[in-house]
Amino acid sequence: MTDRPDHIPWFRKMLEIRLFEEKVQELFMAGLIEGTTHLCQGQEAVPVGAVAAMHADDVLTNTYRGHGEALARGMDAEAAFAELMGRSSGCCGGVGGSMHLTDFSKGNVGANAIVGAGLPIALGCAMAFKLREEPRVALTFFGDGATNIGTFHESLNMAAVWKAPIVFVITNNLYGEYSPLRSTTPIEDLARRADPFGIPGVVVDGQDVDIVYDNTLSAIERARSGGGATLLEMKTYRYRGHSRADPAKYRPDGELEAWKARDPIDILGGRLASEGQLSAEEQQNLRKEVSAEIDAAADRAAAAPPPTFEEIQSYVYAG
């Protein structure tokens, strides 16, 4: 494996994402979050491993299931909670909500509620970097369902022709909303969809943060050196249904349990314990510490005021 930073911050960040999502569900059930939520529990290795491979001035786009990418890229948990609860201290002033966590200061140029919408945005960023001769790379995270959307094929085609410095990251959790991948897509490995465009397509074990990091780093280095785009397919799984109203009863018996047996946090935790870096007891203590921080961040966010009418009005275009 490639030399990499200390694993313990990765483990901590994965815990933060998992516990943040659990708190989001709790806040929603308490009526503190309006609309809906789309949780990424079970997928934590993908955002943490991939974002760890990025440089500080690289950028990313992600989806409405993108809390993990936002936190992995450095968004403050309080600012994220405040945004979900419609508070003025949110990362978008409380007017974006769960589907639109954005922080330009962290290179997070936007989540989108529209399936596949982030791909051309990231491609535009990548081409700006290329035209300006800046050694920067764009990553775009999207789900398996987006590979059946026109913007996916259009973006891959343009990126291939232009040799854009971009990495396309499919978070393949096996379901596009409520539909299993096997019922909507005629191939098992979505990475093969890179073949017609003449760019590399790589299948990645999305449960192992080390493997995610290594493959993303290789793709980013290739893009930064002028080699062009890569399509990475991260095979992973979401533990909850599509959104808060979905009990996911369409899943086959035993499927969830099989994936939980390869939980990404447990995989990294086991590695840390076996290497003598962080014992099981230390891991539990760290979980308690992160849980307390998450609870405190949510409490502070809930105490913040909602945006004023004047603040909301400033974001509305009047022709």
C-alpha positions as a printed Julia matrix, in Angstrom:
319×3 Matrix{Float64}:
   0.0     0.0     0.0
   0.99    3.61   -0.58
   2.48    5.57    2.31
  -0.37    7.43    3.95
  -1.14    9.73    6.87
  -1.89    8.5    10.38
  -4.93    6.21   10.41
  -6.3     7.47   13.72
  -7.66   10.77   12.29
  -9.35    8.72    9.57
 -10.97    6.49   12.19
 -12.09    9.55   14.13
 -13.58   11.15   11.03
 -15.46    7.97   10.14
 -16.88    7.89   13.66
 -17.86   11.56   13.32
 -19.76   10.88   10.11
 -21.52    7.8    11.53
 -22.55    9.59   14.74
 -23.5    12.77   12.88
 -25.91   10.74   10.75
 -27.39    9.04   13.81
 -27.95   12.47   15.34
 -29.54   13.73   12.12
 -32.08   10.91   12.31
 -32.77   11.78   15.95
 -33.23   15.48   15.16
 -35.55   14.65   12.29
 -37.73   12.46   14.47
 -37.87   15.29   17.02
 -39.21   17.65   14.35
 -36.1    19.85   14.25
 -35.28   19.08   10.61
 -37.83   19.89    7.92
 -38.23   18.12    4.6
 -36.32   14.88    4.32
 -32.88   13.43    4.93
 -30.71   10.94    3.05
 -28.18    9.18    5.27
 -24.9     7.53    4.32
 -24.33    5.22    7.29
 -22.25    2.28    6.12
 -20.49    4.25    3.38
 -18.02    6.19    5.56
 -14.84    4.74    4.05
 -15.63    6.29    0.67
 -15.66    9.99    1.63
 -12.88    9.67    4.2
 -10.49    7.68    2.01
 -11.16    9.64   -1.16
 -11.02   13.1     0.41
  -7.78   12.19    2.23
  -6.15   11.83   -1.19
  -7.08   15.37   -2.26
  -4.89   18.48   -2.02
  -6.15   21.48   -0.09
  -6.93   23.45   -3.26
  -8.71   20.61   -5.08
 -12.51   20.72   -5.24
 -15.42   18.31   -5.08
 -19.11   18.06   -5.81
 -21.41   15.53   -4.17
 -25.02   14.48   -3.85
 -27.95   14.91   -1.48
 -26.51   11.9     0.4
 -23.37   13.94    0.84
 -23.07   14.72    4.54
 -20.08   12.36    4.66
 -18.16   14.17    1.92
 -18.9    17.55    3.5
 -17.61   16.47    6.91
 -14.63   14.63    5.45
 -13.65   17.78    3.58
 -13.6    19.73    6.84
 -17.07   21.21    7.24
 -17.77   22.01   10.88
 -20.44   19.7    12.33
 -22.23   22.62   13.99
 -22.47   24.49   10.68
 -23.82   21.34    9.03
 -26.4    20.73   11.77
 -27.46   24.37   11.65
 -27.99   24.15    7.9
 -30.13   21.04    8.26
 -32.2    22.78   10.94
 -32.61   25.99    8.93
 -30.55   28.18   11.24
 -28.71   31.33   10.21
 -25.41   29.88   11.42
 -25.63   27.09    8.85
 -23.03   26.7     6.13
 -25.49   28.22    3.62
 -27.22   30.57    6.04
 -29.98   28.07    6.75
 -31.56   28.33    3.31
 -30.04   25.27    1.62
 -30.9    22.4     3.92
 -29.83   18.77    3.91
 -29.44   18.45    0.14
 -27.23   21.5    -0.39
 -24.3    21.46    2.03
 -21.72   23.75    0.44
 -18.51   25.39    1.64
 -16.33   27.06   -0.98
 -13.63   27.71    1.64
 -13.14   23.95    1.9
 -13.33   23.28   -1.83
 -16.84   21.85   -1.51
 -18.49   23.61   -4.44
 -21.89   22.12   -3.88
 -24.23   19.25   -3.3
 -27.2    18.86   -5.61
 -30.69   17.44   -5.22
 -30.82   16.66   -8.95
 -29.35   13.25   -9.77
 -26.19   13.64  -11.85
 -26.1    17.42  -11.59
 -22.72   17.55   -9.89
 -20.8    15.89  -12.72
 -20.84   18.75  -15.26
 -20.17   21.25  -12.46
 -17.05   19.37  -11.42
 -16.04   19.04  -15.07
 -16.36   22.81  -15.47
 -14.08   23.3   -12.46
 -11.57   20.83  -13.88
 -11.48   22.58  -17.25
 -11.01   25.94  -15.53
  -7.97   24.48  -13.77
  -6.61   23.14  -17.05
  -7.13   26.38  -18.97
  -5.48   28.36  -16.17
  -2.65   25.82  -16.03
  -3.3    25.24  -12.32
  -2.22   21.84  -10.89
  -5.62   21.23   -9.33
  -8.11   18.37   -9.64
 -11.9    18.07   -9.3
 -13.66   15.06   -7.81
 -17.34   14.37   -8.25
 -19.19   11.88   -6.05
 -22.47   10.38   -7.27
 -24.56    7.26   -6.82
 -24.99    4.2    -9.01
 -28.34    5.51  -10.27
 -26.62    8.53  -11.82
 -24.76    6.27  -14.26
 -28.07    5.91  -16.13
 -28.44    9.69  -16.45
 -27.46   11.6   -19.58
 -25.1    13.97  -17.8
 -22.98   11.0   -16.69
 -22.26    9.92  -20.27
 -21.93   13.48  -21.53
 -19.51   14.42  -18.78
 -17.36   11.32  -19.25
 -17.23   11.92  -22.99
 -16.21   15.57  -22.6
 -13.67   14.74  -19.9
 -12.1    12.07  -22.1
 -11.9    14.28  -25.19
 -10.5    17.24  -23.25
  -8.26   15.19  -20.91
  -9.8    17.04  -17.99
  -8.17   16.73  -14.54
 -11.18   15.07  -12.92
 -11.98   11.9   -10.99
 -15.49   10.45  -11.22
 -16.42    8.55   -8.04
 -19.43    6.23   -8.14
 -20.67    5.45   -4.63
 -22.34    2.21   -5.62
 -24.55    1.24   -2.67
 -26.54   -1.17   -4.89
 -29.78    0.84   -4.89
 -30.95    3.82   -6.93
 -33.57    5.17   -4.58
 -35.83    2.11   -4.11
 -34.69    0.12   -7.15
 -31.94   -2.51   -6.9
 -29.14   -1.97   -9.38
 -29.74   -5.37  -10.99
 -33.23   -4.28  -12.09
 -32.12   -1.06  -13.81
 -28.61   -1.73  -15.13
 -27.46   -4.57  -17.41
 -23.9    -4.82  -16.04
 -22.57   -5.71  -12.6
 -19.42   -3.56  -12.61
 -20.29    0.05  -13.36
 -16.59    0.82  -13.82
 -16.94   -0.82  -17.25
 -18.91    2.22  -18.35
 -15.57    3.98  -18.7
 -14.57    1.66  -21.56
 -16.41    3.41  -24.44
 -14.74    6.68  -23.48
 -11.23    5.3   -23.39
 -10.54    6.2   -19.76
  -9.63    3.88  -16.89
 -12.48    2.32  -14.95
 -11.53    0.8   -11.61
 -13.61   -1.33   -9.23
 -12.76   -0.47   -5.61
 -13.66   -2.13   -2.3
 -15.56    0.8    -0.78
 -15.59   -0.78    2.69
 -11.83   -0.49    3.19
 -10.62    3.08    3.65
  -7.02    2.15    2.78
  -8.06    0.68   -0.57
 -10.28    3.7    -1.27
  -7.38    6.03   -0.5
  -4.85    4.17   -2.64
  -7.07    4.04   -5.71
  -8.25    7.62   -5.39
  -4.7     8.86   -4.91
  -3.59    7.07   -8.08
  -6.49    8.59  -10.05
  -5.83   12.08   -8.68
  -2.11   11.87   -9.44
  -2.91   10.74  -12.96
  -5.29   13.66  -13.44
  -2.87   16.17  -11.94
  -0.05   15.04  -14.21
  -2.14   15.54  -17.35
  -3.29   11.96  -17.84
  -6.96   12.85  -17.77
 -10.04   11.38  -16.13
 -10.61    8.14  -14.23
 -13.87    6.46  -13.22
 -13.78    4.81   -9.79
 -16.58    2.5    -8.69
 -16.69    2.27   -4.9
 -18.7    -0.82   -3.97
 -20.38   -0.09   -0.65
 -23.78   -0.19    1.05
 -26.15    2.14    2.85
 -27.59    0.76    6.06
 -30.8     2.8     5.97
 -33.41    3.23    3.28
 -33.28    5.82    0.54
 -34.66    8.57    2.77
 -36.18    8.94    6.22
 -39.58    7.61    5.0
 -38.14    4.42    3.5
 -37.98    1.28    5.7
 -36.07   -0.53    2.9
 -38.29   -3.61    3.03
 -37.31   -4.35   -0.57
 -33.9    -5.65    0.53
 -33.4    -9.44    0.46
 -33.21  -11.18    3.83
 -29.66  -11.2     5.18
 -28.26   -8.61    2.78
 -27.94   -5.84    5.37
 -26.39   -8.21    7.92
 -23.86   -9.45    5.35
 -22.69   -5.95    4.63
 -22.57   -5.01    8.32
 -20.19   -7.92    8.79
 -17.74   -5.83    6.75
 -18.51   -2.5     8.4
 -15.93    0.08    7.27
 -15.38    1.43   10.79
 -14.89   -2.09   12.15
 -12.42   -2.92    9.37
 -10.25    0.08   10.15
 -10.73   -0.38   13.89
  -9.55   -3.97   13.66
  -6.48   -2.87   11.72
  -5.65   -0.2    14.29
  -6.01   -2.69   17.14
  -3.9    -5.36   15.46
  -1.16   -2.84   14.7
  -1.14   -1.62   18.3
  -2.18    1.91   17.33
  -5.58    2.06   19.05
  -6.93   -0.66   21.32
 -10.59   -1.69   21.43
 -10.96    0.16   24.72
  -9.36    3.3    23.28
 -11.68    3.07   20.31
 -14.71    2.97   22.6
 -13.41    5.95   24.53
 -12.89    7.83   21.28
 -16.43    6.99   20.2
 -17.77    8.44   23.46
 -15.67   11.57   22.99
 -16.87   12.1    19.42
 -20.47   11.38   20.43
 -20.3    14.1    23.09
 -18.87   16.55   20.56
 -21.65   15.74   18.1
 -24.34   16.21   20.75
 -22.83   19.56   21.78
 -22.6    20.74   18.16
 -26.24   19.83   17.56
 -27.32   21.65   20.72
 -25.46   24.81   19.73
 -26.91   24.66   16.23
 -30.46   24.23   17.56
 -30.03   27.3    19.77
 -29.14   29.55   16.82
 -31.87   31.75   15.29
 -33.4    31.11   11.88
 -32.44   33.52    9.09
 -34.35   36.76    8.93
 -36.65   37.64    6.05
 -34.04   40.12    4.8
 -31.35   37.42    4.84
 -33.57   35.0     2.94
 -34.63   37.66    0.48
 -31.01   38.43   -0.42
 -30.72   34.97   -2.0
 -33.75   35.4    -4.26
 -33.19   36.73   -7.76
 -35.66   39.35   -8.94
 -35.52   40.16  -12.63
